[in-house]
């Protein structure tokens, strides 16, 4: 009985850590947590130095370590005069491309959305279906003082698993152009690249910007180990 139970626990653990039903491409993605100073003062230089390396495709940013927790911040908003609540993640305009998250409606964010005067929102399928959302609708966040908080719904993605499989899928909104530090950088590594060479280049890049910062490079296998 003990052997059978142990085998089933092993199968469950393998399923959780290797599930292909995440809704995003976890392979070949390195995650680095930056300091506020590096992000605020050296973000363009950080991106350019990384992309200069042949093995790195692109770099995106998020306010939290996407896919590593069971709880994230939540926002309350007003949509078509109805009070709504959703998990809120601030992301860079290219986050969906870097993470391999496909669009199911509307349009993808652009760099001009991130530089605009208003927020832009990309919601998951569950949020869209629950509130019958349509592209170009307005989402109002009344408790934020900035006028830019009244933003436009621009697109929809499928129900990505941003929590562990212990939790059910919930309403999720990605926020573009929020004036918030997005300290987690997500680095898409090109297929077939030398991973150790990529990691070494990332560490050298961070050391060039801040020699005192102990840079840690993570991949999703390690993140899922911690999550489960």
C-alpha positions, 0 to 999 in steps of 0.5 A: 500500500505504501509503494502504491501511494508513493507511486501515485504521489510521484505521478501527481507531482510529475503531472503538476510540474510538467503540465502542458495545459498552462496556456503559456510556453514555459520552456526557454524562459529565464526570469531575473528579478531586478532592483528598482534602481536598475529598472528605473535607470537602466531598463533600455540599456538592460534590454539592449545588452541582452538582445545583443546576445545571439541566444536571446530573442526578446525581453518582457517585464511583469510586476510579479513572478508570473506562474510562481504563486497562488495569490496575486494582487486583485483590483476592483473596477467598474465595467458597464456600471457593474462592479467587477473584481479580477487578479491584476498583473502589470505587464510590458506590451510584448509580454504575450509574445515573449511568453507565448500566450496566444490571442483569442480576440481583439488585438495584441498590445503595441509599444504605443499602448505602453507609451500612451496616456491611458491604461490598456487591458487584456483579459482572460477568457473567463473574465470575457465570458463572465461579463460579456466583454467586447474590444474597445469597452471601457474599464474604470478603476474608481479608486485610482486617482489618475485619469489614465486609470479609465482604460480600454479593453483591447484584447483577450487571451485564453485562461493561462494557469498563472497559479498552481493546479491546486487553484481553479482558473479565476478572472485575470486582467493584464494591465499595460501602461500602469506607472508601476515598477515591473521588476521581473524580467522574462527573457525568451531564449532562442531554441538550440542556444547554449543555456549556460552561455545565456545565463553567463551573459545575463549575469555579466549584463546585470553586474555591468549595471550594478556590480553589488547586486547578486543576480539570480537567474531562474527557469520554470522547472525551479519555479515549479519546484518551489511552487509545489 
